[in-house]
C-alpha cells in the first residue's frame, strides 16, 4: 500500500497533519458536539446549513437481471417507505422476502459509488464555482486510503471529485467520508456504519437534489437521527 493512495490524482493535494487538524476542527466546531446519545444529521453536517437531505446509494443485487436497484424498488413489495428510523427494519423485511426468490440485496455501508457522486456533483456544479476550494476527508481506518494517518484531508476543486480513484491493488473509486466547500456553505457526509449520504446546504441545492430522483432523496432536519446499519441493541457498549 503506497504512503498516499490518492497521490496520483491530478490537482489534489494532501494537507499536512497540522493543516488537516485545523480543517477538521473548523468543520466539527460547526456540527453538534460529540454525544453518547442518538447520532443526528447535525453530528455529520454543520447545523448552520439552511436545508438538509438524505440520499441512498443504489443497492447491489445478485440473482436478478439488474446489478443495482433503487431502494424504492426493493422496499415496494413490503410497503416500506424507508423513512428515517425505519430504513434498517424495512430493508430486513425486503431482504427476507426477496431472498426466498433467490434475489440477494447488499447495501453500501460507509461508502458510495461513483454514480452517487456524479448526482451530487451535478447538483452542486450547477450552483457553485467548479474551481472553488473543496476539502475531502478520508477516515484513516479505511484500508483503501493511506493508513499512516488516522485522518486524511485533501484540497482540490469540485471537479477533482470524479477522479478519486486508487490504482492498487486494482483501480477503484474511493468515496470521501465527507467533503465540503472551504467556506462551509455546503457539506456532504456519510457515517461509517450507515448506508445513507447526508447533505447540507442552501434551499436551492436541496431542491435540486430532491428533484434528482435516482437516489431516493428525502428532506431531513439537522435533528433527524442518522440511519445506522446496526440497531442500538446490536451495538457494542462503550
Backbone as a ProteinNet text record, in pm:
[ID]
protein_1_A
[PRIMARY]
XXXXXXXXXXXXXXXXXXXXXXXXXXXXXXXXXXXXXXXXXXXXXXXXXXXXXXXXXXXXXXXXXXXXXXXXXXXXXXXXXXXXXXXXXXXXXXXXXXXXXXXXXXXXXXXXXXXXXXXXXXXXXXXXXXXXXXXXXXXXXXXXXXXXXXXXXXXXXXXXXXXXXXXXXXXXXXXXXXXXXXXXXXXXXXXXXXXXXXXXXXXXXXXXXXXXXXXXXXXXXXXXXXXXXXXXXXXXXX
[TERTIARY]
85.2	0	88.2	77.8	159.6	126.6	219.6	200.3	76.1	50.4	-68.6	-135.3	-243.4	-307.7	-366.9	-391.2	-450.7	-346.9	-220.7	-117	-113.9	-170	-168	-284.9	-377.5	-491.7	-444.6	-461.6	-415.6	-495.8	-425.4	-486.7	-550.2	-504.2	-548.3	-425.3	-432.3	-316.5	-351.9	-273.9	-298.5	-241	-321.8	-277.5	-183.2	-87.8	-3.1	-86	-31.3	-110.6	-166.2	-89.6	-137.4	-253.2	-238	-345.7	-469.7	-448.5	-561.4	-637.2	-563.7	-627.1	-706.7	-651.5	-721.3	-847	-838.3	-955.3	-1065.8	-1029.6	-1129.7	-1188.7	-1105.7	-1156.7	-1257.1	-1225	-1316.3	-1449.3	-1442.4	-1564.1	-1645.2	-1580	-1651.5	-1706	-1641.5	-1691.4	-1826.3	-1864.2	-1992.8	-2098	-2057.7	-2150.2	-2188.4	-2285.6	-2320.6	-2202.1	-2183.7	-2073.3	-2095.1	-1986.5	-1996.3	-2089.1	-2161.9	-2254.9	-2263.6	-2301.8	-2323.9	-2469.1	-2549.3	-2688.1	-2705.1	-2821.9	-2852.6	-2763.4	-2720.1	-2641.8	-2737.9	-2720.2	-2810.9	-2737.2	-2815.5	-2756.8	-2660.8	-2695.9	-2611.4	-2478	-2459.3	-2327.7	-2236.5	-2295.5	-2218.1	-2203.3	-2305.6	-2311.1	-2332.1	-2263.3	-2279.3	-2424.6	-2464.2	-2603.9	-2641.6	-2542.5	-2572	-2627	-2614.6	-2672.1	-2822.8	-2878.1	-3019.6	-3110.5	-3067.6	-3151.7	-3066.2	-3134.4	-3064.4	-3144.7	-3073.7	-3143.9	-3060.1	-3126.7	-3062.5	-3079.7	-2972.7	-2984.3	-2928	-2974	-2937.3	-2868.3	-2739.4	-2672.4	-2744.4	-2742.3	-2815.4	-2768.6	-2862.8	-2832.3	-2764.7	-2667.5	-2608.4	-2696.4	-2720.2	-2816.4	-2753.4	-2780.8	-2745	-2868.3	-2878	-2993.1	-3104.8	-3078.2	-3178.4	-3113.3	-3193.7	-3138.4	-3045.4	-3083.4	-3002.5	-2904.8	-2793.2	-2693.1	-2714.1	-2798.9	-2826.2	-2975.1	-3028.8	-3167.7	-3173.6	-3271.1	-3303.6	-3368.2	-3351.9	-3414.3	-3565.8	-3621.6	-3766.7	-3817.5	-3747.7	-3788.9	-3780.6	-3671.9	-3654.1	-3758.5	-3797.4	-3890	-4036.1	-4062.1	-4200.1	-4285.4	-4230.7	-4310.6	-4349.3	-4276.3	-4309.3	-4375	-4409.2	-4475.8	-4396.8	-4265.2	-4178.7	-4145.9	-4137.5	-4106.7	-3965.2	-3891.3	-3753	-3735.9	-3836.4	-3824.3	-3714.8	-3657.1	-3556.6	-3609.3	-3529	-3568.5	-3628	-3674.2	-3733.5	-3654.3	-3547.6	-3476.9	-3423.1	-3357.3	-3299.4	-3406.6	-3513.3	-3620.5	-3688.8	-3714.9	-3776.2	-3686.1	-3555.4	-3461.3	-3461.5	-3456.9	-3453	-3576.7	-3692.1	-3815	-3805.5	-3758.5	-3746.9	-3643.8	-3530.7	-3424.9	-3473.5	-3550.4	-3604.2	-3701	-3790.6	-3890	-3824.3	-3735.6	-3671	-3573.9	-3515.1	-3422.2	-3487.5	-3615.9	-3687.6	-3691.7	-3681.8	-3680.8	-3540.6	-3441.3	-3303.5	-3240.3	-3306.8	-3251.5	-3187.7	-3060.1	-2985.5	-2954.8	-2977.5	-2955.1	-2837.9	-2755.5	-2644.1	-2626.4	-2642	-2621.1	-2473.5	-2438.5	-2304.9	-2306.8	-2219	-2215.1	-2087.8	-2105	-1990.4	-1918.4	-1972.4	-1914	-2023	-1995.9	-2093.3	-2021.5	-2099	-2040.5	-2025.7	-1960	-1931.4	-2059.7	-2163.6	-2289.3	-2353.7	-2344.1	-2396.8	-2319.1	-2187.3	-2104.9	-2139.6	-2159.4	-2194.5	-2326.1	-2423.6	-2550.9	-2530	-2445.9	-2414.8	-2344.7	-2249.3	-2172.6	-2257.2	-2354	-2443.3	-2521.4	-2572.7	-2649.4	-2559.6	-2443.3	-2351.4	-2293.8	-2255.6	-2189.5	-2275.6	-2406.5	-2496.1	-2511.9	-2460.3	-2481	-2352.8	-2241.8	-2117.1	-2009.2	-1906.6	-1791.5	-1714.2	-1699.6	-1634.6	-1487.3	-1429.8	-1289.5	-1270.8	-1380.8	-1370.4	-1310.7	-1245.2	-1175.1	-1272.6	-1242.3	-1320.4	-1223.2	-1264.9	-1184.1	-1246.6	-1163.8	-1207	-1145.1	-1229.4	-1182	-1198.8	-1091.8	-1094.3	-1052.7	-1140.6	-1107.8	-998.3	-896.4	-779.9	-803.9	-920	-949.2	-983.5	-1001.1	-1031.6	-905	-915	-797	-754.2	-843.1	-810.4	-742.3	-727	-656.5	-551.7	-439.7	-322.7	-349.6	-294.8	-319.7	-222.4	-129.7	-30.2	-85.1	-203.7	-268	-409	-456.3	-594	-690.7	-647.5	-734.1	-657.7	-715.1	-653	-743.3	-690.9	-767.1	-692.6	-767.7	-712.3	-782.3	-712.1	-769.9	-769.3	-879.3	-890.4	-1022.1	-1044.3	-1170.8	-1278.8	-1403.9	-1513.5	-1493.2	-1432.2	-1410.1	-1318.4	-1239.8	-1149.4	-1227.3	-1347.9	-1423.5	-1438.8	-1455.8	-1476	-1350.3	-1238.1	-1110.3	-1051.3	-1133.3	-1084.7	-1073.9	-974.8	-951.8	-815.8	-809.9	-681.3	-647.1	-518	-473.1	-440.7	-414.7	-373.4	-459.9	-486.5	-443.4	-519.2	-626.8	-697.2	-755.5	-780.3	-832	-977.2	-1006.7	-1143.3	-1165.4	-1289.5	-1329.9	-1336.8	-1287.8	-1296.7	-1369.5	-1484.8	-1566.6	-1512.6	-1511.6	-1467.9	-1567.6	-1516.3	-1605.7	-1689.6	-1630.8	-1702.4	-1628.3	-1699.9	-1635.2	-1722.2	-1657.3	-1729.7	-1656.7	-1729.5	-1668.8	-1587.5	-1479.8	-1391.1	-1464	-1564.7	-1641.4	-1757.4	-1769	-1871.8	-2013.9	-2029.6	-2163.3	-2242.6	-2175.1	-2240	-2146.6	-2203.6	-2123.9	-2195.5	-2117.1	-2166.5	-2093.9	-2167	-2101.2	-2174.4	-2098.4	-2154.2	-2088	-2166.7	-2112	-2061.8	-1959.9	-1900.1	-1994.6	-2103.1	-2198.3	-2335.2	-2336.3	-2463.8	-2465.6	-2583.3	-2597.7	-2642.2	-2653.3	-2710.5	-2606.3	-2621.6	-2537.8	-2623	-2564.3	-2636.6	-2572.2	-2657.4	-2611.5	-2672.7	-2592.4	-2641.8	-2602.4	-2688.1	-2656.4	-2773.8	-2782	-2887.3	-3019.1	-3128.1	-3258.8	-3257.5	-3187.3	-3183.1	-3109.3	-3000.4	-2927	-3014.7	-3085.5	-3171.4	-3283.3	-3336.3	-3442.3	-3391.5	-3268.5	-3212.2	-3188.2	-3140.6	-3118.2	-3249.3	-3351.2	-3480.3	-3545.6	-3516.3	-3571.8	-3499.9	-3373.4	-3296.3	-3337.7	-3422.8	-3491.5	-3426.9	-3302.5	-3240.1	-3196.2	-3172.3	-3114.3	-3205.9	-3335.2	-3435.4	-3412.5	-3403.1	-3376	-3496.1	-3467.5	-3573	-3521.1	-3605.6	-3567.5	-3560.2	-3457.8	-3442.7	-3408.7	-3394.9	-3354.7	-3219.3	-3153.6	-3026.5	-3048.1	-3171.4	-3203.3	-3249.5	-3262.8	-3306.1	-3199.3	-3241.8	-3146.1	-3087	-2957.6	-2888	-2928.8	-2953.5	-2987	-2859.2	-2841.6	-2725.2	-2761.3	-2659.2	-2685	-2691.3	-2673.4	-2694.7	-2796.3	-2887.2	-2985.2	-2912.6	-2965.2	-2898.9	-2865.4	-2954.4	-2931	-2816.6	-2779.4	-2674.2	-2535.8	-2533.3	-2406.9	-2333.7	-2202	-2125.5	-2132.6	-2137.6	-2140.2	-2003.5	-2000.4	-1872.8	-1854.9
-119.7	0	123.9	212.4	332.8	424	514	605.2	690.6	733.6	813	753.2	680.4	607.9	700.9	826.4	921.8	1017.7	985.8	1080.6	1104.3	1012.1	1028	1110.9	1150.1	1229.4	1371.5	1413.9	1546.1	1655.3	1759.8	1876.7	1844.7	1737.8	1704.9	1705.4	1779.9	1795.9	1751.3	1660.4	1618.3	1721.9	1765.8	1862.5	1796	1873.8	1819.2	1803	1737.2	1699.9	1819.8	1928.5	2047.5	2111.8	2130.3	2190.8	2101.5	1969.9	1877.1	1888.6	1896.1	1908.5	2038.5	2146.1	2274.7	2271.2	2208.7	2199.3	2118.1	2007.6	1923.9	1993.8	2066.5	2140.4	2245.9	2317.4	2419.1	2357.1	2240.9	2171.9	2122.1	2051.6	1988.4	2089.7	2205.6	2307.5	2362.2	2336	2381.6	2270.1	2154.5	2041.9	2028.1	1943.4	1915.3	1851.5	1880.3	1817.7	1668	1595.8	1450.3	1417.5	1309	1268.9	1117.4	1063.1	919.5	883.8	983.9	959	928	959.7	931.6	1013.4	950.4	1020.1	1090.6	1220.4	1300.3	1361.4	1404.7	1461.7	1574.7	1653.9	1765.2	1725	1597.2	1548.5	1527.7	1510.5	1484.1	1606.5	1692.4	1807.7	1934.2	2043.4	2166.4	2209.1	2240	2275.1	2411.5	2493.5	2626.2	2620.5	2503.4	2490.2	2514	2573.1	2607.7	2486.4	2390.9	2275	2149	2033.9	1906.2	1800.6	1701.6	1588.2	1462.2	1348.7	1217.8	1153.5	1097.5	1020.9	881.2	784.5	644.5	589.6	559.3	492.4	361.7	324.2	205.5	79.9	-12.6	-143.6	-231.4	-308.9	-409.4	-534.3	-591.8	-701.7	-820.2	-940.3	-1062.3	-1150.6	-1226	-1312.3	-1246	-1125.2	-1053.9	-1007.2	-956.6	-909.9	-791.6	-700.1	-581.4	-606.1	-533.8	-548.2	-446.6	-345.9	-244.7	-210	-189.7	-146.6	-21.8	61.3	169	110.4	177.4	131.3	125.5	222.5	226.6	97	44.7	-79.7	-196.1	-202.9	-315	-315.4	-197.1	-187.3	-191.2	-184.2	-172.3	-292.1	-412.6	-532.7	-546.5	-481.2	-489.1	-359.3	-273.5	-146.5	-62.9	-71.5	9.5	140.5	247.9	376.1	423.2	345.7	380.8	514.6	556.5	684.3	675.9	790.7	788.3	715.8	626.3	549.2	413.3	393.6	264.6	195.4	257.9	207.5	66.4	42.1	-90.2	-196.9	-170.2	-268.7	-296	-191.4	-210.1	-293.6	-264	-340.6	-487.6	-516	-655.5	-732.7	-668.8	-733.3	-761.7	-664.1	-681.7	-788.4	-789.4	-887.1	-1029.7	-1047.7	-1181.6	-1226.3	-1136.1	-1171.3	-1201.2	-1113.5	-1132.5	-1250.3	-1275.8	-1387.3	-1521.3	-1531.5	-1656.1	-1686	-1580.1	-1599.2	-1598.3	-1601.7	-1608.7	-1474.4	-1366.2	-1232.8	-1182.4	-1149.7	-1103.2	-954.3	-882.5	-738.4	-706.8	-613	-570.8	-419.5	-348.3	-203.3	-168.9	-50.7	2.3	68.6	27.2	81	163.8	290.8	377.6	422.3	391.8	436.8	443.2	514.4	524.1	513.9	490.2	463.8	592	578	694.3	755.6	675.5	730.8	824.5	787.6	874.6	1004.8	995	1116.3	1205.4	1146	1226.2	1300.6	1235.3	1301.6	1420.3	1402.5	1511.8	1625.7	1591	1693.9	1768.3	1699.9	1769.6	1878.5	1844.2	1942.2	2054.5	2019.4	2121.3	2206.6	2142.1	2212.9	2317.6	2301	2399.4	2523.1	2518.4	2628.6	2691.3	2619.6	2670.6	2678.1	2754.4	2767.3	2635.9	2575.5	2444.8	2451.4	2571.7	2587.2	2628.9	2650.2	2691.2	2578.4	2616.6	2518.7	2424.6	2296.7	2192.3	2107.4	2066.9	1979.4	1840.5	1739.8	1599.6	1527.6	1463.2	1396.1	1244.5	1172.5	1026.8	981.7	906.6	847.3	743.5	747.5	661.6	514.7	477.4	336.8	263.1	336.3	272.3	213.4	91.6	22	72.1	144.7	182.4	318.6	390.8	518.5	512.7	583	575.5	548.3	442.1	400.8	463	545	600.4	715.7	762.8	868.6	826.4	874.8	846.7	932.6	1054.8	1147	1203.6	1190.1	1237.9	1342.8	1462.8	1571.7	1618.6	1632.4	1675.8	1803	1884.3	2005.7	1995.7	2040.5	2039.6	2101.9	2119.8	2175.2	2067.1	2108.5	2012.3	1918.8	1968.8	1887.4	1767.7	1774.6	1664	1541.5	1562.6	1454.2	1332.3	1352.2	1239.7	1159.8	1204.5	1137	1074.2	1053.2	999.1	846.5	801.5	658.6	619.4	502.9	443.3	342	316	230.5	88	68.5	-63	-105.6	-234.4	-344.6	-349.2	-272.6	-257.7	-117.4	-68.3	68.3	72.5	157.1	168	305.5	350.8	477.8	463.3	564	564.4	692.1	674.5	789.2	853.3	986.5	1052.1	1025.9	1022.2	1014.7	1141.1	1253.2	1381.5	1471.4	1563.2	1670.9	1794.6	1910.9	2035.4	2152.8	2259.7	2382.2	2446.5	2511.7	2571.7	2672.6	2740	2837.3	2772.8	2639.6	2562.2	2601.7	2648	2680.1	2553	2442.9	2314.3	2202.5	2087.5	1973.9	1843.5	1739.6	1604.6	1510.7	1423.5	1334.9	1202.6	1099.6	966	902.3	842.6	773	635.7	587.2	458.9	340.4	357.9	249.1	282.3	357.4	398.1	372	339.4	325.2	455.1	563.4	689	799.4	886.5	1005.9	1126.2	1215.3	1333.4	1459	1551.2	1672.9	1792.8	1895	2020.9	2134.2	2234.2	2346.4	2439.8	2506.6	2604.4	2536.2	2612.3	2560.2	2518.8	2597.3	2567.4	2436.9	2413.5	2288	2169.3	2179.2	2068.3	2045.7	2153.3	2140	2063.7	2090.2	2020.4	1871.9	1843.8	1704.6	1628.3	1693.3	1626.7	1603.9	1692.6	1675.5	1563.3	1539.4	1429.4	1304.6	1224.6	1120.5	983.1	976.5	846.4	779.2	857.8	803.6	822.2	812.4	814.8	928.4	1052.9	1163.8	1192.9	1238.1	1276.5	1390.9	1491.1	1604.7	1560.2	1605.7	1577.6	1708.2	1701.4	1815.7	1784.8	1884.8	1857.4	1769.9	1771.4	1693.6	1551	1516	1381.3	1278.2	1163.9	1058.8	998.3	973.3	910.3	763.1	714.9	573.6	491.3	419.7	334	189.8	108.1	-25.8	-130.5	-89.7	-179.4	-115.4	-194.3	-143.3	-111.3	-18.5	16.6	-104.5	-204.8	-322.3	-409.2	-388.7	-469	-405.1	-277.6	-206.9	-238.9	-250.3	-278.2	-161.7	-191	-84.3	-19.3	108.4	180.2	231.8
0	0	0	-98.8	-101.8	15	45.8	157.7	138.8	16.8	-13.3	-136.8	-115.7	-224.9	-330.4	-294.2	-389.3	-447.9	-431.7	-472.9	-624	-702.5	-848.2	-901.1	-815.1	-860.5	-889.4	-1011.8	-1053.9	-982	-939.1	-875.1	-739.7	-677	-541.6	-451.6	-341.5	-253	-111.7	-56.4	81.2	177.3	272.1	370.6	470.7	521.7	626.9	753.4	852.5	969	1043.7	1053	1123.3	1048.7	916.8	837.3	835.1	830.5	832.6	964	1075	1205.8	1216.1	1163.7	1167.7	1081.7	964.5	876.5	941.6	1004.6	1070.7	1192.4	1266.1	1382.3	1337.6	1229.2	1177.8	1136.8	1074	1030	1149.5	1240	1350.3	1450	1458.3	1551.1	1507.8	1384.1	1331.9	1331.9	1380.2	1395.1	1542.1	1569.4	1708.1	1779.3	1907	1980.5	1994.1	2014.1	2032.6	2148.3	2132.2	2236.3	2240.1	2354.9	2365.6	2335.4	2305.9	2273.3	2125.8	2072.4	1932.3	1839.5	1731.4	1630.4	1535.4	1520	1438	1319.8	1220.5	1099.4	1134.7	1235.4	1276.6	1334.4	1367.7	1408.3	1288.7	1170.4	1049.1	961.7	959.9	870	953.9	922.4	1001.6	1014.9	1136.8	1162.7	1106.6	1068.9	1014.4	872.2	805.9	671.7	678.3	573.7	575.7	558.9	477.1	446.3	443.8	457.2	463.6	387.9	334.5	275.6	290	274.4	277	140.9	87	-36.4	-11.4	-91.7	-71.2	-195.8	-186.5	-298.8	-332.8	-459.2	-504.4	-432.3	-415.1	-357.9	-462.6	-420.6	-507.9	-504.3	-620.3	-631.7	-704.2	-655.2	-728	-737.2	-846.1	-867	-944.7	-997.4	-1077.9	-1207.8	-1298.8	-1426	-1406.6	-1320.2	-1297.5	-1183.6	-1186.6	-1080.4	-968.2	-992.9	-891.5	-891.3	-775.1	-760.1	-674.2	-705.7	-613.5	-488.8	-378.3	-254.6	-268.6	-337.2	-353.3	-414.7	-513.5	-578.6	-480.7	-404.1	-311.6	-200.5	-155.2	-42.7	-83.7	-213.3	-260.3	-220.6	-230.3	-202	-55.3	32.4	175.5	222.6	123.9	152.2	253.6	241.5	327.2	258.2	335.3	274.6	306.5	389.1	417.1	485	559.7	629.1	734.6	773.1	880.1	1003.6	1053.9	1170.8	1137.3	1013.2	974.5	864.1	816.1	698.3	719.7	830.9	856	866.1	938.5	953.5	819.7	742	610.3	519.9	523.7	440.4	480.3	609.2	654	608.7	613.4	566.1	417	339.7	194.9	161.2	233	205.2	231.4	337.6	366.7	258.6	217.8	116.1	-18.4	-63.6	-192.9	-189.8	-74.3	-61.8	-88.4	-59.4	-86.5	-235.8	-317.1	-462.1	-520.2	-435	-482.6	-513.8	-477.3	-501	-372.4	-380.5	-264.4	-276.8	-169.8	-167	-74.8	-116.8	-31.9	-43.2	67.4	63.8	73.9	29.6	53.5	190.5	279.2	414.5	431.7	465	488.1	363.1	247.2	121.2	15.2	-92.2	-200.6	-333.3	-438.5	-569.1	-650.3	-765.1	-849.5	-904.9	-929	-979.1	-877.1	-750.5	-645.9	-641.3	-652.4	-652.9	-771.2	-887.6	-1005.5	-983.7	-920.7	-892.4	-799.1	-698.4	-607	-680.1	-763.6	-835.3	-937.5	-997.5	-1090.5	-1017.4	-901.5	-823.9	-775.2	-722.9	-671.7	-784	-893.9	-1002.3	-1068.7	-1060.4	-1121.1	-1033.8	-911.1	-816.6	-764.3	-773.8	-715.9	-822.6	-793.6	-881.6	-881.1	-997.6	-1004.3	-966.1	-965.1	-928.3	-782.9	-711.2	-570.5	-486.6	-378.6	-295.3	-224.7	-232.1	-165.2	-84.2	34.5	118.9	121.8	103.8	100.4	220.2	299.3	420.3	408.8	442.1	447.8	586.9	650.8	779.4	759.9	844	825.6	849.8	905.2	926.8	798.7	691.1	563.4	503.4	455.9	404.9	267.2	196.3	59.3	47.6	159.2	159.1	269	247.6	334.6	481.2	532.6	669.7	769.7	721.6	812.2	894.7	863.3	940.4	976.5	1091.1	1129.3	1049.5	1014.3	941.2	821.6	704	581.1	517.1	498.1	437	312.8	204.8	77.2	32	-45.1	-102.3	-253.9	-314.4	-459.6	-499.1	-626.4	-674.7	-676.9	-695.6	-706.2	-824.6	-930.3	-1049.6	-1023.4	-916.9	-883.8	-835.4	-785	-721.3	-811.4	-940.1	-1032.2	-1057.8	-1002	-1028	-901.9	-800.3	-673.4	-681	-753.8	-772.4	-714.8	-653.2	-617.9	-726.7	-744.9	-855	-809.9	-680.6	-633	-514.4	-499.1	-587	-719.9	-729.2	-856.3	-859.2	-978.1	-989.8	-944.2	-847.7	-799	-738.4	-747.9	-688.7	-537.4	-465.5	-319.5	-276.5	-218.5	-179.6	-51.6	-43.8	78.8	192.1	314.4	429.6	439	397.8	391.1	293.9	231.9	157.4	166.1	164.1	188.4	126.2	101.3	49.5	160.3	122.2	221.8	309.3	252.1	330.4	406.7	397.6	467.6	427.2	304.6	253.8	226.3	200.8	179.9	227.3	253.7	300	267.6	245	218.9	314.8	383.3	479.5	489.4	528.3	546.1	667.4	754.4	871	829.3	898	860.5	879.5	955.7	980.1	922.2	812.6	753.2	603.3	548.3	403.7	337.5	415.5	366	361.6	263.3	250	290.6	370	417.4	360.4	317.5	252.4	322.4	344.5	397.9	304.7	292.4	204	191.4	78.6	54.8	20.3	28.8	-11.3	-158.2	-240.4	-384	-411.5	-339.4	-356.4	-319.1	-206.7	-166.1	-267.5	-322.1	-422.5	-544.3	-583.8	-699.2	-667.5	-547.5	-510.5	-498	-445.4	-430.8	-566.3	-661.8	-796.7	-871.6	-836.5	-894.7	-818.1	-877.1	-802	-814.3	-861.5	-883.7	-753.6	-650.1	-527.8	-407.7	-432.4	-325.2	-224.7	-273.5	-180.7	-91.5	28.7	121.4	206.9	228.2	312.1	458.7	528.5	671.5	742.6	873.6	955.4	1020.5	1072.4	1140.9	1264.8	1316	1435.8	1404.5	1275.1	1235.8	1273.4	1325.5	1358.4	1231.2	1235.9	1123.6	1116.6	994.9	975.4	982.1	1091.7	1110.2	1076.4	1046.1	996.3	1105.8	1229.1	1341.7	1434.3	1483	1579.6	1710.7	1789.2	1915.3	2000.7	2003.5	2087	2033.9	1904.2	1844.4	1860.6	1899.3	1906.3	2034.9	2027	2148.9	2243.9	2372.1	2472.1	2480.9	2517.9	2527.4	2668.5
[MASK]
++++++++++++++++++++++++++++++++++++++++++++++++++++++++++++++++++++++++++++++++++++++++++++++++++++++++++++++++++++++++++++++++++++++++++++++++++++++++++++++++++++++++++++++++++++++++++++++++++++++++++++++++++++++++++++++++++++++++++++++

